[in-house]
């Protein structure tokens, strides 16, 4: 493990910007050195060091052992550097200390070691004590630390502390449901992010801990908000969303993330809502896809540039593969496949190894496509992205602003590598239910 290279990751000095136009919808494919060329064999049969076993349905024993070693090595770096790098003013899951709590809780589940719960506890306690009441989402607001605290305290038998977190989380609902609050609807800062916090607690602590009426109320607000903007702007699509007066498309700020959340919770929607509001909007998303399989970052942006979870093809894989599961229409699967193939070609990112805009997040999209299709080729591809991440810091990637954090840095890479040990159950954190 090269800890010096892990902490460096300077930008490749030989990178040069090149812009190249291609035919199709008049859009522009921009090759500006954002990704590395994929060095892995496109045909698994030609691979010298197999990442899958002979059945092609499981990771090879050698890769499993390599992943476990990398997880242990990365954790040593993480725990060594955390004390000096934590900013206690940032308690978010996205870049702050709650992200470390979520990682340790995840490792306790995946690796079966309760010692990780003890590592999560002081972080969670500090985060809950420092909540500022400014934001409402799981990733970037109070809902994340409170939901994590409630789940962790319950596991540790700290009932009064868990109850306090639950009560504080429920109090956020009034602002979330208030149409005049100015709250957007997206995952990072909006209603969909609060919705995830509610469902996370149902998954961790049981359905009774959060009333389904609360979940339904948030869904109603999201649908009403999307319907209002679509009617206000006289659009033919039934739902439309924006953040800071810009109509983003991707998973983090955009309507692909919102629609994915709604489809995951389709049992809370009426049949008319699913088929007359959500489905036509998903159909509209399909019309936005570039010939490359990528997606624009926002409406009216015809530049084919970003292949990140936050913006671009990865969000399309999640949404359109889920749409295939819900509606049974093969066209959604083929759109999702085009996006997955785009990730395989352009998803080894110079920006880093993280979840939001890094190779680990892109690996999760490939893994999700495998979970939906059971096609071994995409498990192979996800495993190769994991192999790339094992060489963290050795490719000349950019060092993120918060190099240890869950969504920008090392903690997110560890989360992905640990999840890949059981690929059928892997879930992109704060996004897949």
C-alpha positions as CSV (number, residue, x, y, z in Angstrom):
1,X,0.0,0.0,0.0
2,X,1.6,3.3,-1.1
3,X,0.3,5.8,1.4
4,X,2.3,8.6,-0.1
5,X,0.7,8.1,-3.5
6,X,-2.7,7.7,-1.8
7,X,-2.5,11.2,-0.3
8,X,-1.1,12.9,-3.4
9,X,-2.9,12.1,-6.7
10,X,-1.7,15.2,-8.6
11,X,-3.3,16.0,-11.9
12,X,-1.6,14.5,-14.9
13,X,0.6,17.3,-16.4
14,X,0.3,15.8,-19.9
15,X,-3.4,16.3,-20.0
16,X,-4.6,18.5,-22.9
17,X,-8.0,19.7,-23.7
18,X,-9.5,18.6,-27.0
19,X,-13.0,19.3,-28.2
20,X,-14.6,17.2,-30.9
21,X,-18.0,17.5,-32.4
22,X,-20.0,14.4,-33.5
23,X,-23.2,13.8,-35.4
24,X,-26.5,13.3,-33.6
25,X,-28.8,15.8,-32.1
26,X,-26.2,18.5,-32.9
27,X,-24.5,17.8,-29.5
28,X,-20.9,18.1,-28.8
29,X,-18.7,15.3,-27.3
30,X,-16.0,16.9,-25.3
31,X,-12.8,14.9,-24.8
32,X,-11.1,17.1,-22.3
33,X,-9.1,14.4,-20.5
34,X,-11.7,13.7,-17.8
35,X,-11.3,10.0,-18.0
36,X,-8.5,7.4,-18.6
37,X,-8.6,5.0,-21.4
38,X,-10.0,1.7,-20.2
39,X,-7.1,-0.7,-20.0
40,X,-9.1,-3.8,-19.2
41,X,-10.0,-6.5,-21.8
42,X,-13.5,-6.0,-23.3
43,X,-13.7,-9.7,-23.6
44,X,-13.4,-11.4,-20.2
45,X,-12.1,-14.6,-21.9
46,X,-8.9,-12.7,-22.8
47,X,-8.2,-11.7,-19.2
48,X,-5.0,-12.8,-17.7
49,X,-6.0,-12.4,-14.1
50,X,-9.7,-13.4,-13.8
51,X,-12.0,-11.3,-11.6
52,X,-14.9,-13.8,-11.8
53,X,-14.8,-17.5,-11.0
54,X,-15.6,-20.3,-13.5
55,X,-19.4,-19.9,-13.1
56,X,-19.1,-16.2,-14.1
57,X,-21.7,-15.5,-11.4
58,X,-19.3,-14.8,-8.5
59,X,-16.0,-12.9,-7.9
60,X,-12.9,-15.0,-8.1
61,X,-11.4,-16.1,-4.8
62,X,-8.2,-14.2,-5.6
63,X,-10.2,-10.9,-6.1
64,X,-12.2,-11.4,-2.9
65,X,-8.9,-11.8,-1.0
66,X,-7.4,-8.7,-2.7
67,X,-10.5,-6.7,-1.9
68,X,-10.4,-7.6,1.8
69,X,-6.7,-6.7,1.9
70,X,-7.3,-3.3,0.3
71,X,-10.2,-2.6,2.6
72,X,-8.0,-3.3,5.6
73,X,-5.1,-1.2,4.2
74,X,-7.4,1.7,3.3
75,X,-9.0,1.6,6.8
76,X,-5.6,2.0,8.4
77,X,-5.0,5.1,6.3
78,X,-8.5,6.4,7.0
79,X,-8.3,6.0,10.7
80,X,-4.8,7.3,10.9
81,X,-5.6,10.5,9.0
82,X,-9.2,11.2,10.3
83,X,-8.3,12.8,13.6
84,X,-6.3,15.6,11.9
85,X,-8.6,16.0,8.9
86,X,-12.1,16.0,10.4
87,X,-13.9,19.3,10.2
88,X,-16.5,19.2,13.0
89,X,-18.3,22.1,11.3
90,X,-19.3,19.7,8.5
91,X,-21.6,17.0,10.0
92,X,-23.0,15.9,6.6
93,X,-23.0,12.4,5.2
94,X,-21.7,13.8,1.9
95,X,-18.4,15.2,2.9
96,X,-18.5,15.3,6.7
97,X,-18.2,13.1,9.8
98,X,-21.6,11.4,9.4
99,X,-20.3,9.8,6.3
100,X,-17.6,8.0,8.4
101,X,-20.4,6.8,10.8
102,X,-22.3,5.4,7.9
103,X,-19.2,3.6,6.5
104,X,-18.5,2.0,9.9
105,X,-22.1,0.9,10.3
106,X,-21.9,-0.6,6.8
107,X,-18.7,-2.4,7.5
108,X,-20.3,-3.9,10.7
109,X,-23.1,-5.3,8.5
110,X,-20.9,-6.5,5.6
111,X,-17.9,-7.8,7.5
112,X,-19.9,-9.0,10.6
113,X,-17.7,-7.1,13.1
114,X,-19.5,-5.2,15.9
115,X,-16.2,-3.3,16.6
116,X,-17.2,-1.0,13.8
117,X,-20.3,0.1,15.6
118,X,-18.0,1.3,18.4
119,X,-16.0,3.3,15.9
120,X,-19.2,4.8,14.6
121,X,-20.7,5.8,18.0
122,X,-18.4,8.8,19.0
123,X,-18.7,10.2,15.4
124,X,-22.5,10.0,15.4
125,X,-22.8,11.5,18.9
126,X,-20.7,14.5,17.9
127,X,-22.6,15.0,14.6
128,X,-26.0,14.9,16.3
129,X,-24.8,17.4,18.9
130,X,-23.6,19.9,16.2
131,X,-26.7,19.9,13.9
132,X,-27.5,23.4,12.8
133,X,-31.1,23.1,11.5
134,X,-30.3,24.6,8.1
135,X,-30.9,21.7,5.7
136,X,-33.3,18.7,5.6
137,X,-31.7,15.9,3.5
138,X,-29.9,12.7,4.2
139,X,-26.7,13.5,2.3
140,X,-26.3,17.2,3.0
141,X,-28.6,18.1,5.9
142,X,-29.8,17.2,9.4
143,X,-31.8,14.2,8.3
144,X,-28.7,12.2,7.7
145,X,-27.0,12.5,11.1
146,X,-30.4,12.0,12.8
147,X,-31.3,8.9,10.8
148,X,-27.9,7.4,11.3
149,X,-28.0,8.3,15.0
150,X,-31.4,6.7,15.4
151,X,-30.3,3.5,13.7
152,X,-27.0,3.3,15.5
153,X,-28.4,4.0,19.0
154,X,-31.1,1.4,18.5
155,X,-28.4,-1.2,17.6
156,X,-26.5,-0.2,20.7
157,X,-29.5,-0.4,23.0
158,X,-29.5,3.4,23.6
159,X,-33.3,3.8,23.4
160,X,-33.7,7.3,24.7
161,X,-31.1,8.7,22.4
162,X,-32.7,6.9,19.4
163,X,-36.1,8.3,20.3
164,X,-34.7,11.8,20.5
165,X,-33.2,11.5,17.0
166,X,-36.5,10.1,15.6
167,X,-38.5,13.0,17.1
168,X,-36.1,15.6,15.7
169,X,-36.2,14.0,12.3
170,X,-40.0,14.1,12.3
171,X,-40.0,17.8,13.2
172,X,-38.2,18.5,9.9
173,X,-41.3,17.4,8.0
174,X,-43.2,20.7,8.4
175,X,-40.6,22.6,6.4
176,X,-40.3,19.7,3.9
177,X,-44.0,19.8,3.2
178,X,-44.3,23.6,3.1
179,X,-44.6,24.6,-0.6
180,X,-43.4,28.1,0.4
181,X,-40.3,26.9,2.1
182,X,-38.2,27.2,-1.1
183,X,-37.0,23.7,-0.6
184,X,-36.1,21.9,-3.9
185,X,-37.0,18.3,-4.7
186,X,-33.7,16.7,-5.5
187,X,-31.5,14.2,-3.7
188,X,-28.7,16.4,-2.3
189,X,-30.7,19.3,-0.8
190,X,-34.4,18.6,-1.4
191,X,-37.4,16.6,-0.6
192,X,-36.2,13.4,-2.2
193,X,-33.2,13.5,0.2
194,X,-35.5,13.7,3.2
195,X,-37.6,11.0,1.8
196,X,-34.6,8.7,1.6
197,X,-34.0,9.3,5.3
198,X,-37.5,8.1,6.2
199,X,-37.1,5.0,4.1
200,X,-33.6,4.3,5.4
201,X,-35.1,4.1,9.0
202,X,-37.9,1.8,7.8
203,X,-35.2,-0.5,6.3
204,X,-33.0,-0.5,9.3
205,X,-35.5,-0.5,12.2
206,X,-38.7,-1.8,10.7
207,X,-41.8,-0.3,8.9
208,X,-43.5,0.7,12.1
209,X,-40.8,3.2,13.1
210,X,-41.8,5.7,10.4
211,X,-45.5,6.1,9.5
212,X,-46.3,5.4,5.9
213,X,-48.4,8.5,6.0
214,X,-45.3,10.6,6.4
215,X,-43.7,8.9,3.4
216,X,-46.8,9.4,1.3
217,X,-47.0,13.1,2.4
218,X,-43.5,13.8,1.1
219,X,-44.2,11.9,-2.2
220,X,-47.3,14.0,-2.6
221,X,-45.2,17.2,-2.2
222,X,-42.7,16.0,-4.7
223,X,-45.4,15.2,-7.3
224,X,-47.3,18.4,-6.7
225,X,-44.1,20.4,-7.0
226,X,-43.1,18.7,-10.3
227,X,-46.6,19.1,-11.7
228,X,-46.8,22.8,-10.7
229,X,-43.5,23.6,-12.5
230,X,-44.5,21.7,-15.6
231,X,-47.9,23.5,-15.8
232,X,-46.4,26.9,-15.0
233,X,-44.0,26.6,-17.9
234,X,-46.6,24.9,-20.2
235,X,-44.6,21.8,-20.8
236,X,-45.9,18.6,-22.3
237,X,-44.1,16.5,-19.8
238,X,-46.2,16.0,-16.6
239,X,-43.4,16.5,-14.1
240,X,-40.5,18.9,-14.1
241,X,-38.0,19.9,-11.5
242,X,-35.2,22.5,-11.1
243,X,-32.6,23.6,-8.6
244,X,-31.4,27.2,-8.5
245,X,-33.6,27.9,-11.6
246,X,-31.7,25.3,-13.7
247,X,-33.3,22.1,-14.8
248,X,-30.7,19.5,-14.0
249,X,-31.0,16.0,-15.3
250,X,-28.6,13.8,-13.2
251,X,-29.0,11.8,-10.1
252,X,-27.8,14.3,-7.5
253,X,-29.5,17.6,-8.4
254,X,-31.7,16.5,-11.2
255,X,-34.9,14.8,-12.0
256,X,-33.4,11.4,-12.8
257,X,-32.6,11.0,-9.1
258,X,-36.1,12.2,-8.1
259,X,-37.8,9.8,-10.6
260,X,-35.6,6.9,-9.4
261,X,-36.7,7.5,-5.8
262,X,-40.3,7.6,-6.8
263,X,-40.0,4.3,-8.8
264,X,-38.4,2.6,-5.9
265,X,-41.4,3.6,-3.8
266,X,-44.0,2.9,-6.4
267,X,-46.1,1.0,-3.9
268,X,-46.7,4.3,-2.2
269,X,-48.0,5.8,-5.4
270,X,-51.4,5.3,-7.1
271,X,-51.5,3.5,-10.5
272,X,-52.4,6.8,-12.2
273,X,-49.4,8.6,-10.6
274,X,-47.1,5.8,-11.8
275,X,-48.4,5.5,-15.3
276,X,-49.7,9.1,-16.0
277,X,-47.0,11.2,-14.3
278,X,-43.8,9.2,-13.6
279,X,-43.7,7.0,-16.7
280,X,-44.2,9.8,-19.3
281,X,-41.5,11.8,-17.5
282,X,-39.2,8.8,-17.7
283,X,-40.0,8.5,-21.4
284,X,-39.0,12.1,-21.8
285,X,-35.6,11.3,-20.1
286,X,-35.0,8.7,-22.8
287,X,-35.3,11.3,-25.5
288,X,-32.5,13.3,-23.9
289,X,-29.9,10.4,-24.2
290,X,-26.9,11.2,-26.4
291,X,-25.9,8.7,-29.1
292,X,-22.9,7.8,-26.8
293,X,-25.3,6.7,-24.1
294,X,-24.5,9.6,-21.9
295,X,-27.0,12.3,-20.6
296,X,-26.8,16.1,-20.6
297,X,-26.1,17.7,-17.2
298,X,-29.1,20.0,-17.6
299,X,-31.8,20.8,-20.2
300,X,-30.6,22.8,-23.2
301,X,-27.0,21.7,-22.5
302,X,-25.9,19.7,-25.6
303,X,-22.4,19.0,-24.3
304,X,-21.6,15.4,-23.8
305,X,-19.0,15.7,-21.1
306,X,-19.7,14.4,-17.6
307,X,-19.9,10.7,-16.8
308,X,-20.5,11.0,-13.1
309,X,-23.1,9.7,-10.6
310,X,-24.1,13.3,-10.0
311,X,-24.4,14.2,-13.7
312,X,-24.6,11.9,-16.6
313,X,-24.9,8.2,-17.6
314,X,-24.7,6.6,-14.1
315,X,-27.9,8.2,-13.0
316,X,-29.6,7.0,-16.2
317,X,-28.5,3.4,-15.5
318,X,-30.2,3.4,-12.1
319,X,-33.4,5.1,-13.4
320,X,-33.9,3.3,-16.7
321,X,-33.0,-0.1,-15.3
322,X,-35.5,0.4,-12.5
323,X,-38.1,1.6,-15.1
324,X,-37.5,-1.7,-17.0
325,X,-38.2,-3.6,-13.7
326,X,-41.4,-1.6,-13.0
327,X,-42.9,-1.4,-16.5
328,X,-41.4,-4.4,-18.3
329,X,-40.6,-2.5,-21.4
330,X,-37.4,-3.6,-23.1
331,X,-36.7,-0.2,-24.5
332,X,-35.8,1.1,-21.0
333,X,-33.3,-1.7,-20.6
334,X,-31.7,-0.9,-23.9
335,X,-31.4,2.8,-23.0
336,X,-29.9,1.7,-19.6
337,X,-27.5,-0.6,-21.4
338,X,-26.2,2.3,-23.6
339,X,-25.5,4.3,-20.5
340,X,-23.8,1.4,-18.8
341,X,-21.6,0.8,-21.9
342,X,-20.8,4.6,-21.9
343,X,-19.6,4.2,-18.3
344,X,-17.4,1.2,-19.2
345,X,-15.8,3.3,-21.9
346,X,-15.5,6.6,-20.1
347,X,-16.0,5.9,-16.4
348,X,-12.4,5.6,-15.1
349,X,-12.3,9.2,-14.0
350,X,-9.3,11.5,-13.5
351,X,-11.4,13.4,-10.9
352,X,-10.8,10.6,-8.4
353,X,-12.1,7.3,-6.9
354,X,-15.2,8.6,-5.0
355,X,-18.9,8.0,-5.2
356,X,-20.3,11.3,-6.4
357,X,-17.9,12.0,-9.3
358,X,-15.4,9.2,-9.2
359,X,-14.8,5.6,-10.4
360,X,-16.4,3.9,-7.4
361,X,-19.7,5.7,-8.1
362,X,-19.5,4.6,-11.7
363,X,-18.7,1.1,-10.6
364,X,-21.9,1.0,-8.6
365,X,-23.9,1.8,-11.7
366,X,-22.4,-1.1,-13.5
367,X,-23.1,-3.3,-10.5
368,X,-26.7,-2.2,-10.4
369,X,-27.2,-3.0,-14.1
370,X,-25.8,-6.5,-13.3
371,X,-28.3,-6.9,-10.4
372,X,-31.2,-6.1,-12.8
373,X,-30.1,-8.2,-15.8
374,X,-27.9,-10.9,-14.2
375,X,-25.6,-10.5,-17.2
376,X,-22.1,-11.6,-16.0
377,X,-20.4,-9.1,-18.3
378,X,-21.5,-6.2,-16.1
379,X,-20.4,-7.9,-12.8
380,X,-17.1,-8.4,-14.6
381,X,-17.0,-4.7,-15.5
382,X,-17.9,-3.6,-11.9
383,X,-15.2,-5.8,-10.6
384,X,-12.6,-4.3,-12.9
385,X,-13.6,-0.8,-11.7
386,X,-13.0,-2.1,-8.2
387,X,-9.6,-3.5,-9.2
388,X,-8.8,0.1,-10.5
389,X,-9.9,1.5,-7.2
390,X,-7.6,-0.8,-5.3
391,X,-4.7,1.2,-6.8
392,X,-6.0,4.3,-5.1
393,X,-3.8,7.3,-5.6
394,X,-1.5,5.6,-8.2
395,X,-3.1,6.8,-11.5
396,X,-2.4,10.6,-11.2
397,X,-6.0,11.5,-10.3
398,X,-7.0,14.8,-8.8
399,X,-7.0,15.0,-5.0
400,X,-10.5,15.8,-3.8
401,X,-11.1,18.8,-1.5
402,X,-12.1,16.3,1.2
403,X,-9.9,13.4,0.4
404,X,-11.2,11.0,3.1
405,X,-14.9,11.7,2.8
406,X,-17.7,9.4,1.8
407,X,-18.9,11.0,-1.4
408,X,-15.6,12.6,-2.6
409,X,-12.9,10.5,-1.2
410,X,-11.5,7.3,0.4
411,X,-14.4,6.4,2.6
412,X,-16.7,6.0,-0.4
413,X,-14.2,3.8,-2.2
414,X,-14.0,1.5,0.9
415,X,-17.8,1.4,1.0
416,X,-17.9,0.3,-2.7
417,X,-15.1,-2.3,-2.2
418,X,-16.9,-3.8,0.8
419,X,-20.2,-3.9,-1.0
420,X,-18.7,-5.8,-3.9
421,X,-17.9,-8.7,-1.6
422,X,-21.6,-9.5,-1.8
423,X,-22.6,-8.0,-5.2
424,X,-26.2,-9.2,-5.1
425,X,-27.0,-7.1,-2.0
426,X,-24.8,-4.0,-2.8
427,X,-26.6,-0.7,-2.6
428,X,-25.3,2.8,-3.6
429,X,-25.5,4.6,-0.2
430,X,-28.2,7.3,0.3
431,X,-29.7,6.4,-3.1
432,X,-30.7,2.8,-3.6
433,X,-33.3,1.6,-1.2
